Amino acid sequence: MIELKYGAARQEPRQDAAMQRFRGHRVGQFIHWGLYALPAGRWEGKDVEFAAEFLPRVAKIPQQRWEALANDFTLADFDADRWADTAVAMGARYMTITTKHHDGFCLWPSAHTDFHMGNTPSGRDVLGELVAAYEARGIDVNFYYSVLDWRHPDWRFTLENDADNLAFARYLDFAMKQLEELAERYPSVKGFWFDGTWDESVKANGWWTWEVERMLKKRLPGVVVNSRLRADDLGARHVDTNGHLMGDYESGYERRLPEPWDTSVATRDWEACMTIPQASWGYHQGPWAQSTLKHPWDVVDMIAHCTSLGGNFLLNFGPRGDGSLAPAEVEIARRVGEWLAVNGEAIYGCGFAEGWEYQGWGYFTRDTSSGQVFAVVTRLPASGRVRLQLPAGLELTGLRTPGTGAHPYNRLADSVFEVELRAGLEAGPAVLALETGLLAG
Ligand code: FHN
């Protein structure tokens, strides 16, 4: 063990009420919204086949022209209640929104920059409106904050000399002030989700990431912070040099999930975030993105996959430049929500079912309070039949599907059962609630 000043604050997962609440949510809505929603991946008539929020960099747009987009951010069709209604329809229990992305534009009227929503034609505090709308519906709000800032004159990717060190120290002070401001203006926020912390400059200042976590936890008791913020004394990220997770949950699963049989993941809290199109987080209007939208059942598969390993799933939405949500994304949210409305007992408050092995047709989950085990069948075999292998010594004593009630099954051997599931596929992946007992003898 190496002595660390800025390593992990604890070695075991948090068990306080706020953390348990976050852990039980399982399904969240991510939102990437900023100036990049206006060009939406297209510049001077050409589609730029890259994540829309990277447009200023990829298309090498002069800073002044990028900033001028703020004049067109009129919010002609923005309604915080409509966004929040969509989250409710999806069955999301929390929402995480970009307060500032890499281009430095802030969704709240920050006193520390003039590059913010308050200086757009409407002058509205959309962040405040969103917090109010989501919380009125019982949905927790978390703030995404990009430490990386392409616009700020003191931002540095690397620290080459004293002048860089001085400039970057000023930058860290600026970012700390913005974070204090967010905590003060919106004290009901439940979590902070940091991004853009991978550069050498941040890694060389692990102390600052420690201070940010400490400041937020002091001001906002219970607040949940992702691992991506943190670097330790030696520049190790997420997990400190001694192998302990920093922050409250691992947030490294981005557009990828752990292997479904990798049960080692279940020893920590974690969250995976996912785009609806193949890659873009901000709204991208081109076919590069729009022809790759995920099917609602693919989303359900990922939700169950994460739950089965004790993780949360954060599905990203990229609202459009006028403030409206893309209809295709609203439709996906609706269908995922319809599935969750029937089958949510296998997801919310559920986690890893220890002893129940991954078998390829989908996932086992277990309700962390009642102990009820579920099978979520997302890959039905061509036969239409699923073979359920129970842990040794257990037998099936009853089977129920949340939508339709008792379901028949056949015993093939001790602890091995077969279930026919061809009917009802149009309603999405089947869920089975398993009643079990000890095998006699
Ligand atoms: O560069 C960003 C990207 O735009 C997006 O915000 C994602 C979300 O996890 N994070 C970064 C890439 O890791």
Boltz pocket constraint, residues with backbone or C-beta under 6 A from the ligand:
constraints:
  - pocket:
      binder: B
      contacts: [[A, 32], [A, 51], [A, 53], [A, 195], [A, 196], [A, 254], [A, 273], [A, 281]]
      max_distance: 6.0
